[in-house]
């Protein structure tokens, strides 16, 4: 029976403080899975260095020298978390039966990894890690998360509430995912569109071990807006509805002004006029900015620039060598028989 080859993809951006602890934890989990023959010895932990400015890459290289389970991928600069995930899955998908993505801070429950693989082996091509509560979040973060998922649902975007980027994808799912060529990636919205047999596994998210979060409020808001504009034109429709509403109010004001004129009760309207101008000007600026956001995304897409640039790939040579050795071993067995 052929053993499953697993690659655990870990995007890293300035993770020097947490990397030694995270690497040791993941190594122990993967080694245990190899020992009980749940996965093959070709399974790897792939760290994707997303242009870190600290010692992250040197730590990854040291881990590679210390243990063959570790390997690394280095970007030429910072290209973003979503692109790091895509690069890791694309590179690993060529040699792995399934890939699990998990953040380096290990706030997601790494002990769920064997269960994810077991679910894949039972026939599920997509396995999603979903938080069962948000007790570790602040009240404000819980409220904004609930508002975001509610808003996305009303806009018709298929999202799995409380699922981030802790997931398993089989090779078929990865192959389909790689056909999505958009520059503005929002994997949480794309993955549910893949179809295939899917299972959700629930866990409790832990506090961050060390270092700073890579998603402060400003970046979270930007990420949420990218998700909305990447999967829905509802904001544009909302602006049109708002414009129709303003026109309706304007017609009512015209009728009101005509009535006041014929009754001879004309009042100087400088204040109301200026208020109306500022109000309409604000709506126009908001409308232009939202439409400009969509045009900007179109501009980024049509240029067809690479989503990332890999400066160094330590993963592929190790897998190619393992593949060559396995082929040679099979040829020897055939020749002996």
C-alpha positions as CSV (number, residue, x, y, z in Angstrom):
1,X,0.0,0.0,0.0
2,X,1.4,3.4,-1.0
3,X,1.9,5.8,1.9
4,X,0.6,9.3,1.7
5,X,3.2,12.0,1.0
6,X,2.4,15.1,3.1
7,X,4.0,18.5,2.9
8,X,3.2,21.1,5.7
9,X,3.6,24.6,4.2
10,X,4.4,27.3,6.7
11,X,4.5,30.9,5.5
12,X,7.0,33.0,7.4
13,X,7.4,36.8,7.6
14,X,9.7,38.0,10.4
15,X,9.0,34.9,12.5
16,X,12.5,34.5,14.1
17,X,11.0,34.6,17.6
18,X,8.6,31.8,17.2
19,X,10.3,29.7,14.5
20,X,12.5,27.5,16.7
21,X,9.5,26.5,18.9
22,X,7.1,26.0,16.0
23,X,9.7,24.0,14.0
24,X,10.3,21.6,16.9
25,X,6.6,21.1,17.5
26,X,5.8,20.4,13.8
27,X,8.9,18.1,13.5
28,X,7.7,16.0,16.4
29,X,4.2,15.7,14.9
30,X,5.4,14.8,11.4
31,X,8.0,12.4,12.7
32,X,5.4,10.6,14.8
33,X,3.2,10.3,11.7
34,X,6.1,8.8,9.7
35,X,6.9,6.4,12.6
36,X,3.4,4.9,12.6
37,X,3.4,4.9,8.8
38,X,0.5,7.3,8.5
39,X,2.6,9.3,5.9
40,X,5.7,8.4,3.9
41,X,9.3,9.3,4.7
42,X,9.3,11.7,1.8
43,X,7.0,14.0,3.8
44,X,8.4,17.5,4.5
45,X,7.9,20.7,6.4
46,X,8.2,23.6,3.9
47,X,8.9,27.0,5.3
48,X,8.2,29.8,2.8
49,X,10.2,32.9,3.7
50,X,8.2,35.9,2.5
51,X,10.9,38.5,2.4
52,X,11.6,38.6,6.1
53,X,13.8,41.3,7.4
54,X,15.0,39.4,10.5
55,X,16.9,36.1,10.8
56,X,14.0,33.9,9.6
57,X,15.8,32.6,6.5
58,X,19.1,31.9,8.3
59,X,17.1,29.9,10.9
60,X,15.3,28.0,8.2
61,X,18.7,27.1,6.6
62,X,19.9,25.9,10.0
63,X,16.8,23.8,10.5
64,X,17.5,22.2,7.1
65,X,21.0,21.3,8.1
66,X,19.8,19.9,11.4
67,X,17.0,17.7,10.2
68,X,16.0,16.4,6.7
69,X,12.3,16.9,7.4
70,X,12.8,20.7,7.1
71,X,13.2,22.5,3.8
72,X,12.7,26.1,2.6
73,X,11.5,28.4,-0.1
74,X,12.8,32.0,-0.3
75,X,11.1,34.9,-2.0
76,X,13.2,37.7,-3.5
77,X,11.1,40.2,-1.4
78,X,7.8,40.4,0.5
79,X,4.9,39.3,-1.7
80,X,2.3,38.8,1.0
81,X,0.8,35.9,3.0
82,X,-1.6,34.7,0.4
83,X,1.1,34.5,-2.3
84,X,3.4,32.6,0.1
85,X,0.6,30.0,0.6
86,X,0.1,29.7,-3.1
87,X,3.8,29.3,-3.8
88,X,4.2,26.7,-1.2
89,X,1.2,24.7,-2.4
90,X,2.3,25.0,-6.1
91,X,5.9,23.8,-5.4
92,X,4.8,21.0,-2.9
93,X,1.8,19.9,-5.0
94,X,4.1,18.4,-7.6
95,X,5.5,15.9,-5.2
96,X,2.9,15.5,-2.5
97,X,-0.4,13.7,-2.2
98,X,-1.7,16.4,0.1
99,X,-0.6,19.7,1.5
100,X,-1.5,21.3,4.9
101,X,-1.0,25.1,5.3
102,X,-0.6,26.5,8.8
103,X,0.8,29.8,10.1
104,X,4.2,29.9,11.9
105,X,2.8,31.2,15.2
106,X,0.9,27.9,15.7
107,X,-2.2,29.6,17.0
108,X,-4.0,27.0,15.0
109,X,-4.1,23.6,16.7
110,X,-1.2,21.6,15.1
111,X,-2.5,18.5,16.9
112,X,-5.3,18.5,14.3
113,X,-2.8,17.6,11.5
114,X,-3.0,13.8,11.9
115,X,-6.8,14.0,11.9
116,X,-6.7,16.1,8.7
117,X,-4.5,13.5,7.0
118,X,-6.8,10.7,8.2
119,X,-9.8,12.6,6.8
120,X,-8.0,12.9,3.5
121,X,-7.2,9.2,3.5
122,X,-10.9,8.5,4.0
123,X,-11.7,10.3,0.8
124,X,-12.0,14.1,1.6
125,X,-10.0,16.2,-0.8
126,X,-10.5,19.4,1.2
127,X,-10.2,19.5,5.0
128,X,-10.8,22.8,6.8
129,X,-9.7,23.7,10.2
130,X,-12.5,25.8,11.8
131,X,-12.4,27.6,15.1
132,X,-15.0,26.5,17.5
133,X,-14.9,29.7,19.6
134,X,-13.3,33.2,19.7
135,X,-12.5,33.3,23.4
136,X,-8.9,34.2,22.7
137,X,-10.0,37.3,20.8
138,X,-10.8,40.8,22.1
139,X,-14.5,41.8,22.1
140,X,-13.8,44.2,19.3
141,X,-12.1,41.6,17.1
142,X,-15.0,39.1,17.7
143,X,-17.5,41.8,16.8
144,X,-15.7,42.8,13.6
145,X,-15.2,39.2,12.5
146,X,-18.9,38.4,13.0
147,X,-19.8,41.6,11.0
148,X,-17.4,40.6,8.2
149,X,-18.7,37.1,7.8
150,X,-22.3,38.4,7.9
151,X,-21.6,41.0,5.3
152,X,-19.8,38.6,3.0
153,X,-22.7,36.2,3.3
154,X,-25.2,38.9,2.3
155,X,-23.1,39.7,-0.7
156,X,-23.3,36.1,-1.9
157,X,-19.6,35.2,-1.2
158,X,-19.1,31.6,-0.1
159,X,-17.1,31.7,3.1
160,X,-16.7,29.3,5.9
161,X,-17.1,31.4,9.1
162,X,-14.1,31.2,11.5
163,X,-12.0,29.4,8.9
164,X,-8.7,31.2,8.0
165,X,-5.8,29.5,6.2
166,X,-5.4,26.3,8.3
167,X,-6.5,23.6,5.8
168,X,-5.5,20.5,3.9
169,X,-5.8,20.2,0.1
170,X,-5.3,17.1,-1.9
171,X,-3.4,17.1,-5.1
172,X,-6.5,17.3,-7.3
173,X,-7.8,20.3,-5.3
174,X,-4.3,22.0,-5.6
175,X,-4.3,21.4,-9.4
176,X,-7.7,23.1,-9.7
177,X,-6.7,25.9,-7.3
178,X,-3.6,26.7,-9.5
179,X,-5.9,27.4,-12.4
180,X,-7.1,30.5,-10.6
181,X,-4.8,33.2,-12.0
182,X,-6.0,36.3,-10.3
183,X,-3.4,38.6,-8.8
184,X,-5.6,39.7,-5.9
185,X,-5.8,36.5,-4.0
186,X,-8.4,35.7,-1.3
187,X,-8.0,32.0,-0.7
188,X,-10.8,31.9,2.0
189,X,-13.2,32.7,-0.8
190,X,-11.6,30.6,-3.5
191,X,-11.3,27.3,-1.7
192,X,-15.0,26.8,-1.0
193,X,-15.6,27.2,-4.8
194,X,-13.4,24.2,-5.6
195,X,-16.0,21.7,-4.7
196,X,-14.7,18.1,-3.9
197,X,-15.5,16.2,-0.8
198,X,-15.0,18.6,2.2
199,X,-14.8,18.0,5.9
200,X,-14.6,20.6,8.7
201,X,-12.6,19.9,11.8
202,X,-13.1,22.1,14.8
203,X,-10.4,23.4,17.2
204,X,-9.8,26.1,19.8
205,X,-7.3,28.8,18.7
206,X,-4.4,29.5,21.0
207,X,-2.7,32.8,21.9
208,X,0.4,33.7,19.9
209,X,3.6,32.3,21.3
210,X,5.7,35.4,20.7
211,X,6.3,38.3,18.3
212,X,3.7,40.6,16.8
213,X,0.6,39.7,14.9
214,X,1.0,40.1,11.1
215,X,-2.6,41.3,10.8
216,X,-3.2,44.5,12.8
217,X,-6.5,46.4,12.4
218,X,-5.4,48.4,9.3
219,X,-4.2,45.3,7.5
220,X,-7.3,43.3,8.5
221,X,-9.6,46.0,7.1
222,X,-7.6,46.0,3.9
223,X,-7.8,42.2,3.7
224,X,-11.5,42.3,4.3
225,X,-12.0,45.0,1.6
226,X,-9.9,42.9,-0.9
227,X,-12.2,39.9,-0.1
228,X,-15.3,41.9,-0.8
229,X,-14.1,43.5,-4.0
230,X,-12.6,40.3,-5.3
231,X,-15.8,38.3,-5.1
232,X,-18.7,40.8,-5.3
233,X,-19.8,43.9,-7.2
234,X,-22.3,44.7,-4.4
235,X,-20.5,47.9,-3.4
236,X,-21.0,49.3,-6.9
237,X,-24.7,48.3,-6.8
238,X,-24.9,49.9,-3.3
239,X,-23.6,53.2,-4.7
240,X,-26.2,53.1,-7.5
241,X,-28.9,52.5,-4.9
242,X,-27.6,55.4,-2.8
243,X,-27.6,57.6,-5.9
244,X,-31.2,56.8,-6.7
245,X,-32.1,57.5,-3.0
246,X,-30.3,60.9,-3.2
247,X,-32.2,61.7,-6.5
248,X,-35.4,60.9,-4.8
249,X,-34.6,63.2,-1.8
250,X,-33.6,65.9,-4.3
251,X,-37.0,65.6,-6.1
252,X,-38.8,66.0,-2.8
253,X,-36.7,69.0,-2.0
254,X,-37.6,70.5,-5.4
255,X,-41.3,70.0,-4.8
256,X,-40.9,71.5,-1.3
257,X,-39.1,74.6,-2.7
258,X,-41.8,75.1,-5.4
259,X,-44.5,75.0,-2.8
260,X,-42.6,77.5,-0.5
261,X,-42.1,79.7,-3.5
262,X,-45.8,79.9,-4.5
263,X,-46.9,80.4,-0.9
264,X,-44.6,83.4,-0.7
265,X,-42.7,82.0,2.2
266,X,-39.2,82.0,0.7
267,X,-36.3,81.6,3.1
268,X,-32.7,82.1,2.3
269,X,-31.3,78.6,1.7
270,X,-27.6,79.2,1.8
271,X,-27.0,76.7,4.6
272,X,-29.1,74.0,3.2
273,X,-27.6,74.5,-0.3
274,X,-24.0,74.2,1.0
275,X,-25.0,71.1,3.1
276,X,-26.5,69.5,0.0
277,X,-23.4,70.2,-2.0
278,X,-21.0,68.8,0.6
279,X,-23.3,65.7,1.0
280,X,-23.5,65.0,-2.7
281,X,-19.7,65.7,-3.1
282,X,-19.0,63.2,-0.4
283,X,-21.2,60.6,-2.1
284,X,-19.4,61.2,-5.4
285,X,-16.0,60.8,-3.9
286,X,-16.9,57.6,-2.2
287,X,-18.5,56.3,-5.4
288,X,-15.4,57.2,-7.5
289,X,-13.1,55.6,-4.9
290,X,-15.0,52.3,-4.9
291,X,-15.2,52.2,-8.7
292,X,-11.5,53.1,-8.8
293,X,-10.7,50.1,-6.5
294,X,-12.3,47.8,-9.1
295,X,-10.5,49.5,-12.0
296,X,-7.2,49.2,-10.0
297,X,-7.8,45.5,-9.6
298,X,-8.4,45.2,-13.4
299,X,-5.2,47.1,-14.0
300,X,-3.2,44.8,-11.8
301,X,-4.8,41.7,-13.4
302,X,-4.3,42.6,-17.1
303,X,-0.5,43.3,-16.6
304,X,-0.1,39.5,-15.8
305,X,2.9,40.1,-13.6
306,X,4.2,37.2,-11.5
307,X,2.5,36.9,-8.1
308,X,5.9,36.1,-6.5
309,X,9.5,35.5,-7.4
310,X,11.3,32.5,-5.9
311,X,14.9,33.4,-5.1
312,X,15.9,30.0,-3.7
313,X,14.1,26.6,-3.7
314,X,15.5,24.0,-1.4
315,X,12.4,21.8,-1.5
316,X,12.4,20.7,-5.2
317,X,16.0,19.2,-5.3
318,X,15.4,17.1,-2.2
319,X,12.1,15.7,-3.6
320,X,13.7,15.1,-7.0
321,X,16.6,13.2,-5.4
322,X,14.1,11.1,-3.4
323,X,12.1,10.4,-6.5
324,X,15.3,9.3,-8.4
325,X,16.4,7.1,-5.6
326,X,12.9,5.4,-5.4
327,X,12.9,4.8,-9.2
328,X,16.4,3.3,-9.0
329,X,15.3,1.0,-6.2
330,X,12.2,-0.1,-8.2
331,X,14.4,-0.8,-11.2
332,X,16.7,-2.9,-9.1
333,X,13.8,-4.9,-7.7
334,X,12.4,-5.5,-11.3
335,X,15.9,-6.5,-12.5
336,X,16.4,-8.9,-9.6
337,X,13.0,-10.6,-10.2
